[in-house]
Amino acid sequence: MTRLPALLPEAERTPAILTHLSPLAGLLLPTLGNILGPLIAWLALRDRSRALDEQGKEALNFQLSVWLYGLVLGVLAFVLFSLGLIGGAVGAVTRPELAGLAVLGTFSTFFLFYLPVMVVLGLIPFVFMIVAVVRVSAGQPYHYPLTIRFLR
């Protein structure tokens, strides 16, 4: 693994900040914008310096990791919610007097557990992005936590 310089030169800070802010393109193009923004920024800036190349890869790797984590959580939530509906339907057939509780249990689990968890997990990338912008504006290279290194 290559080591980044201790401080980013002043001329490279603004492009590095824009690279870390580029996932906001996801607000304009949901699902793909948060990946396309860092990809385009990295491809445009990677030849200018090693530090910009590293920061671009860092932002892109983090957004790819977040996308993968979201996909896994989405599939898991779908499976668990479907199992809850199936279990509720089976419970309603076997004990008709509890049919309302079965449906209520499935949907309350969705609204009281899954949605708040997804909201919190949706905010985490924004928090890390703001931390990255603050660090890079101070001249320090930033490494996102929980990142899978797709690009090295």
N, C-alpha and C positions, 0 to 999 in steps of 0.2 A: 504494500500500500504506500502510495506517495504521501509525503507530508506537505501540508499547505504552509505557505509563509506565515510568520507570526502575525503580521499585519497586512491587510490589503492596502495597496497603494491608493492614494486619494482619487486618482483618475479611474480606478476600477470599482469604486464603491457604488456609484450610481448604477452602472450596469448590473452589478451583483444584486443591488436592492430590487431593481426591476425584474430580475430573474426570480427572486424569491416572492415577489408580488404577482408574478405572471399566472399563478393558479387562480387568481380572481377572474380570469377569463371563463371559468366555470359558471360564473353568474350570468354570462351572456350565452354560453353554449353548454347547458347542463350535461353532465355525464362525461363529456369528452374535453371540455374546455380546460378543466384543471390539469389535464395531462398534456393537451396540445400547447397550452401557454408555456410551461417550462421547456417542452421539447423544442418549440420554435425559438425561444430565448437562448437555449443552450446551443442549438445549431447555428444561430446567428453570432453568438459571442465566444464560442469555444476556441476559435483560432486567435483571439486577441491576446490571451494570456493563460497560463496554467491555472491561476487562481480562479478566473472566470469559468474555465472548463470544469474545475472541481466543484465550484458552487452551483453551476448549471446541472451537473450530474447529481449533486446532492438534492437539489429541489425536485428534479425529475424522478429520482429513485424514491423519494419520500411520497410523491403523489402517486406513483405506481403502487407502492406499498399500501397506501391508504385505500386505493381503488380495490386492490386484492383483498384487503381485510374487510372492506364493505361488501364485496361480493360473497365472501365466505359467511359473514354474519347474515346477509340477506337470505342466502340459501338455507342456513340453519334456522332462521326465524320462520321462513316459509314452511319448512318441514315440521317444525314444532307447532306452529299454528294449525297446519293441516292435521297433524295428529290430534291436537286438541279438539278440532271440529269433528273428526272421526270418532274420538272417544266420547264427545258430547252427544253425537248422534246415536252411538251404541247405548250409552247410558239412558238417553231419552226413550229408546225402544224398550229396553229391559225394565226401566222404572219410569213410566210416564209421569208420575207425580213430581219427579225431579228434573223434568226436561228443561224447565226455565232456568234452573240453577246451572245445568250443564252448559247452556248457551251463554249465560251470564258469566260463568267462570272463564270460558274461553276468551270472550271479548274483553273482560276486565283485565285478564292477564296481558292481552295485547296492548290495551290503552294505558294500563298502570305500570307495566314493566318495559315492554319492547319500545314504545314510542319515546319515553324519557331517556332510555339508554341510547337510542339512535340520535336523539337531539344532542346529548352530551358528546357522543362519539363524532357527530358532525361538527361540533365546535372545536374539538381538539386540533384538527389541522390548522384552523385559523389562529389559534393561540400559538402554536409552534411557528407559524408563518410570521406572526408579529414579533416573536422572540428572535427569529432569524433576521428580520429587517433591522431590529435594534442593534443586534450584535454586528451585522455587516456595516451598518452606518457608523459604528464605532471603530471599524477597521478589522474586526476579528472574524475569521472564517467560521462558519456555523455548520455543525453536523446535527441533523435531525435524529431524535431518538426513535427506536422501533422501526428502523429503515432496513429493508432488504436491499442489498447492493446488486441490483440488476446490471447497472453500468459501473464499471470500475475505473 
